[in-house]
Amino acid sequence: MDHFLESFSVAFLLTIARYFVIAGIFFLVFYLLFPKSLLRNKIQSRLAGKLDFIREILHSSVSSAMLAITAIIALSDGLRPYTLVYTDIYEYPLIWVPVSLLLSLLVHDAYFYWMHRILHHKSLFKLTHLVHHKSTNPSPWTSYSFHFLEAIAEGGVMIVLVFVMPLHPLTLGLFALSSFVINVYGHLGYEIMPKGFRNSFLFEIVNTSTFHNFHHLKFKGNYGLYLRVWDRWMKTEHPDYVKEYDRIQQQRFGESRPQ
C-alpha cells in the first residue's frame, strides 16, 4: 500500500502539474493578457465565466487522479511481464521512440473516436459525458473536465498501448505530454492554424480547434481527437464544419472564403 501511495503521489503531481502549467499558459496568453488583440481568433463570440473555469478545474483535478491511477496500472510490476514495455532504450533503434510515439497517437485517435461515440449514447451521456459538455464554450481548463468514470475510460488508452506495441517509458511520457498539448488546443476557444493550412492537404486530415469547438457547440458530430479521418469514414463529421472554419478564416484574415 505504501508503494502504491508513493507511486500515486508522484503520478498525480506530474499529471496535475502538466494540466496547470500547459492549460495555464494558454489561458494566460489568450484569456488574460491578449484577449482583445486575439479577438479575431475567437471561435465563439461569447465568453465563458469564472464559475465555468472553477467547475472545470475542480473536475480536472479529479480526472488527474484517475489518469494517474490508470498510468500506474499500465506500468505496474504486476502487469509488466505481460506488456511490451521495455526499459533499456537501446533495446530498439532510437528512431523507434518517435515512430512509436506517432503510432501511439494513431491508436489513441481510433480509441478516442469510438469511446467518444459510445459516451454519446443516450444511456451513458447524462451519466458521464454531460459533465464535459457543460462547457459549451470550452477553454483550456476544459481539457480534463470529465466525470471520474470518463476520466478512467480516457486513461484506459495507456493500458491498451502497453499491450499493442513495444514502448519505452520515455515514449509514454512524450505521449502524455503531446496528447495533452493537442487536447488543450482543441479546447482553446481560439483558432490559431496558419493562413495556408486551409488550402493544404493537411486540412483534409487534421482536426482544428474549430473542429472540436463545433462539437461542444452542437453536441453531435466531430467525435475525432487528432484527425478528421474517422469522422469522414463514419460520416459523422458535422456538415457545417468547413463552413464554420472558413468563417473564422475570413474573420482572422479578411479574405473571401475558398470555393
DAFEN-V33360 format. One record per residue. N is the residue number from 1. RES is the residue in one small letter. OMEGA is omega in whole degrees, 0 to 359 (* if undefined). NEAR is the number of other ideal C-beta (glycine too) atoms within 10 Angstrom. D_CENTER is the distance of its C-alpha to the mean C-alpha in Angstrom with 1 decimal. Layout:
BEGIN
N|RES|OMEGA|NEAR|D_CENTER ; N|RES|OMEGA|NEAR|D_CENTER
END
This chain:
BEGIN
1|m|179|5|31.4 ; 2|d|179|6|31.7 ; 3|h|179|10|29.8 ; 4|f|181|11|26.9 ; 5|l|179|9|26.9 ; 6|e|179|10|27.0 ; 7|s|179|16|24.1 ; 8|f|181|15|22.1 ; 9|s|180|11|23.0 ; 10|v|182|13|21.9 ; 11|a|180|19|18.5 ; 12|f|180|19|17.9 ; 13|l|178|12|19.0 ; 14|l|182|17|16.8 ; 15|t|182|24|13.7 ; 16|i|177|18|14.8 ; 17|a|177|11|16.1 ; 18|r|180|19|12.9 ; 19|y|185|23|11.4 ; 20|f|182|16|14.6 ; 21|v|185|9|15.3 ; 22|i|178|17|12.3 ; 23|a|181|25|11.4 ; 24|g|179|15|15.2 ; 25|i|179|12|16.1 ; 26|f|179|21|14.1 ; 27|f|180|19|15.6 ; 28|l|184|12|19.0 ; 29|v|189|15|19.2 ; 30|f|186|19|18.1 ; 31|y|183|19|19.3 ; 32|l|186|9|22.2 ; 33|l|188|11|23.8 ; 34|f|182|13|23.6 ; 35|p|181|14|22.7 ; 36|k|181|6|26.0 ; 37|s|179|8|25.9 ; 38|l|185|16|22.4 ; 39|l|179|12|23.3 ; 40|r|180|13|23.6 ; 41|n|184|19|19.9 ; 42|k|184|19|19.1 ; 43|i|175|23|17.7 ; 44|q|185|15|19.3 ; 45|s|181|8|22.6 ; 46|r|182|8|22.5 ; 47|l|171|12|20.9 ; 48|a|182|19|19.2 ; 49|g|181|10|21.7 ; 50|k|179|7|22.0 ; 51|l|175|8|22.1 ; 52|d|181|19|18.6 ; 53|f|180|18|17.3 ; 54|i|178|11|19.3 ; 55|r|182|18|18.2 ; 56|e|180|27|14.5 ; 57|i|179|17|15.4 ; 58|l|178|12|17.6 ; 59|h|181|23|15.2 ; 60|s|177|22|12.6 ; 61|s|176|16|15.6 ; 62|v|179|16|16.4 ; 63|s|179|27|12.9 ; 64|s|178|23|13.3 ; 65|a|180|15|16.6 ; 66|m|179|23|15.5 ; 67|l|177|28|12.9 ; 68|a|180|22|15.9 ; 69|i|180|19|18.2 ; 70|t|177|19|16.4 ; 71|a|178|23|16.2 ; 72|i|179|19|19.9 ; 73|i|182|15|20.8 ; 74|a|184|22|19.3 ; 75|l|184|19|21.5 ; 76|s|179|14|24.4 ; 77|d|181|7|27.9 ; 78|g|181|7|28.6 ; 79|l|187|15|26.0 ; 80|r|182|14|26.3 ; 81|p|184|7|29.5 ; 82|y|181|9|27.8 ; 83|t|180|17|24.6 ; 84|l|178|13|24.5 ; 85|v|176|20|23.3 ; 86|y|185|16|25.9 ; 87|t|177|9|26.8 ; 88|d|187|7|29.1 ; 89|i|180|13|27.1 ; 90|y|178|8|30.2 ; 91|e|175|10|30.3 ; 92|y|176|16|28.4 ; 93|p|183|8|28.7 ; 94|l|179|10|26.5 ; 95|i|181|8|25.0 ; 96|w|180|18|23.4 ; 97|v|178|15|20.9 ; 98|p|179|11|19.1 ; 99|v|180|14|19.9 ; 100|s|176|22|18.5 ; 101|l|179|21|15.3 ; 102|l|179|12|15.0 ; 103|l|178|17|16.1 ; 104|s|178|25|13.6 ; 105|l|178|17|10.7 ; 106|l|176|13|12.9 ; 107|v|180|16|13.5 ; 108|h|180|22|10.0 ; 109|d|178|18|9.7 ; 110|a|179|17|12.9 ; 111|y|183|17|12.2 ; 112|f|183|20|9.2 ; 113|y|185|21|11.4 ; 114|w|175|12|14.3 ; 115|m|182|19|13.0 ; 116|h|179|21|11.6 ; 117|r|178|15|15.0 ; 118|i|180|15|16.8 ; 119|l|177|22|15.4 ; 120|h|175|17|16.7 ; 121|h|188|10|20.1 ; 122|k|181|7|22.5 ; 123|s|181|7|23.5 ; 124|l|188|16|20.1 ; 125|f|183|15|18.5 ; 126|k|181|10|20.7 ; 127|l|187|14|20.7 ; 128|t|194|18|17.0 ; 129|h|180|21|14.4 ; 130|l|179|14|16.6 ; 131|v|180|21|15.5 ; 132|h|184|25|12.1 ; 133|h|170|17|14.1 ; 134|k|176|13|16.6 ; 135|s|180|21|14.5 ; 136|t|176|15|15.9 ; 137|n|191|19|15.6 ; 138|p|176|27|12.2 ; 139|s|177|23|12.2 ; 140|p|180|27|10.3 ; 141|w|181|27|11.5 ; 142|t|192|31|9.7 ; 143|s|179|26|6.4 ; 144|y|183|28|8.1 ; 145|s|183|27|10.8 ; 146|f|162|25|11.6 ; 147|h|186|20|15.0 ; 148|f|177|14|15.9 ; 149|l|176|15|16.5 ; 150|e|179|23|13.0 ; 151|a|177|26|11.8 ; 152|i|178|16|14.3 ; 153|a|178|22|13.2 ; 154|e|181|24|9.5 ; 155|g|181|23|11.3 ; 156|g|180|17|13.8 ; 157|v|179|20|12.2 ; 158|m|179|22|13.7 ; 159|i|177|16|17.0 ; 160|v|185|14|16.9 ; 161|l|184|23|16.3 ; 162|v|178|21|19.3 ; 163|f|188|13|21.5 ; 164|v|179|12|20.8 ; 165|m|176|15|21.4 ; 166|p|182|14|22.9 ; 167|l|174|26|20.5 ; 168|h|177|21|21.6 ; 169|p|176|13|20.1 ; 170|l|179|13|19.4 ; 171|t|179|25|17.2 ; 172|l|177|20|15.3 ; 173|g|178|14|15.0 ; 174|l|177|17|13.9 ; 175|f|180|22|11.2 ; 176|a|181|18|9.9 ; 177|l|184|14|10.3 ; 178|s|180|16|9.1 ; 179|s|180|21|5.8 ; 180|f|177|18|5.3 ; 181|v|179|15|7.3 ; 182|i|178|18|5.5 ; 183|n|179|22|2.6 ; 184|v|177|25|6.2 ; 185|y|180|19|7.9 ; 186|g|181|25|6.6 ; 187|h|188|24|7.9 ; 188|l|184|28|10.7 ; 189|g|179|24|13.4 ; 190|y|177|25|15.1 ; 191|e|183|24|15.4 ; 192|i|178|14|16.2 ; 193|m|181|20|16.6 ; 194|p|185|7|20.2 ; 195|k|185|10|23.1 ; 196|g|183|9|23.8 ; 197|f|184|15|20.4 ; 198|r|184|19|21.6 ; 199|n|178|9|24.5 ; 200|s|179|12|23.0 ; 201|f|181|7|22.3 ; 202|l|179|13|18.6 ; 203|f|181|16|18.2 ; 204|e|186|11|19.2 ; 205|i|191|12|16.4 ; 206|v|176|17|13.3 ; 207|n|176|21|11.1 ; 208|t|176|24|11.5 ; 209|s|177|23|10.6 ; 210|t|181|23|13.6 ; 211|f|183|24|12.4 ; 212|h|176|23|9.7 ; 213|n|179|25|12.0 ; 214|f|177|22|14.7 ; 215|h|179|22|13.1 ; 216|h|181|21|13.2 ; 217|l|186|16|16.7 ; 218|k|179|14|18.1 ; 219|f|181|14|16.4 ; 220|k|180|10|17.2 ; 221|g|179|18|16.2 ; 222|n|183|23|13.2 ; 223|y|185|22|11.4 ; 224|g|183|27|9.8 ; 225|l|183|21|6.3 ; 226|y|189|21|7.9 ; 227|l|175|18|11.5 ; 228|r|191|20|14.0 ; 229|v|184|18|16.1 ; 230|w|179|20|15.6 ; 231|d|180|21|16.0 ; 232|r|178|13|19.0 ; 233|w|184|11|20.5 ; 234|m|178|13|20.3 ; 235|k|177|8|21.3 ; 236|t|177|17|18.6 ; 237|e|181|20|17.5 ; 238|h|185|18|18.8 ; 239|p|181|8|22.2 ; 240|d|183|12|21.9 ; 241|y|183|21|18.7 ; 242|v|178|18|20.6 ; 243|k|179|10|23.2 ; 244|e|178|19|20.7 ; 245|y|179|23|19.3 ; 246|d|177|17|23.0 ; 247|r|179|15|23.8 ; 248|i|179|21|21.3 ; 249|q|179|20|22.8 ; 250|q|178|14|26.2 ; 251|q|183|15|25.4 ; 252|r|190|18|24.2 ; 253|f|177|11|26.8 ; 254|g|180|8|29.6 ; 255|e|180|11|30.1 ; 256|s|181|9|30.8 ; 257|r|177|12|28.3 ; 258|p|179|12|28.4 ; 259|q|*|4|30.6
END
